[in-house]
Amino acid sequence: MMSKRKALMPDVFKRRKRVRVGGLVRPTPSSPQWGSDNEEHISAAAPSDTKAAMMYLCSLFPKQMYEGRIPPIIMKHQLYSVVKNKTLVDRQLNDLRNAHEVKMMKLGNEVDEYCLVFTEDYKNHITTFYGHELSKTVERFLKDVVSRTNEMCVTQQIMTDHNFTDVEITQLVNAGVLTVRDLGSWWLAIPGAGLFVKHFTKGKKAVLASIRKSKYKEILKQELESRKMTASVKLGMSYHIHDIIGGDLVTCIETTSGELLRLKDD
């Protein structure tokens, strides 16, 4: 199991000695301080626990399979499966949003949760998604609004302040970068995200069904990781394991055989 974990995790999550950054010692994610409130002596150049966790989870996203159709997307609750201190995650995530490094969005009605995407990944996705057909309106929206707001939605007043007309707002909705929230308010959106929602929902149901069919509705994490379910779990088993752990759908129990995942009562 350990060898498989090491293969899945990027460098920021591998056990190592403390790293000296900018003349200061930075505890690594695998050290006892990982996910704690002790943030003293952390260089501004070093990523926060939450940013490192997000980088790791994005590394699990199967980019090659989607061929630029959608950017690396993770769900907010997945962070809680990596960094156990939820208060720390929420605080650092707000910092990342305020710094315009990360966008938090709502993915329609089928997924009652918030997703996260790095701002640069989001802007690059839209540029790539439309290619030479990228309109001046969308291009201006990315520059004047997306790069300057940390909100999940925009209002009529915000759009008016940036000189967007009603016709241009309609163009942004048709382009898939905005979806209607209510009268005079729009959610930021990810063009092509419907494919992600479809695969995410189907994969989650398949993984939970697999655990439910196991004896006592529990399974060793190592065994679950090894199951071949590529047809229904297109986002990858590791991606979904972080989903069900962070979403508090299973109880994690340490055993002599490894970590056990027990399905919680419906």
Secondary structure, DSSP 4 states (H G I P E B T S, - for coil): -HHHHHHHS-GGGS----EEETTEEE--TTSTTTTSS--TT--TTSPPHHHHHHHHHHHHS-HHHHTTSS---EEGGGGGGTS--HHHHHHHHHHHHHTTSEEEEE-TTTS-SEEEEEHHHHHHHHHHHHGGG--HHHHHHIIIIITT---SEEEHHHHHHTT--HHHHHHHHHHTSEEEEETTEEEE--TTHHHHHHHHHHHHHHHHHHHHHSGGGEEEHHHHHH---TTT-TT-HHHHHHHHHHTT-EEEEEETTEEEEEEPP-
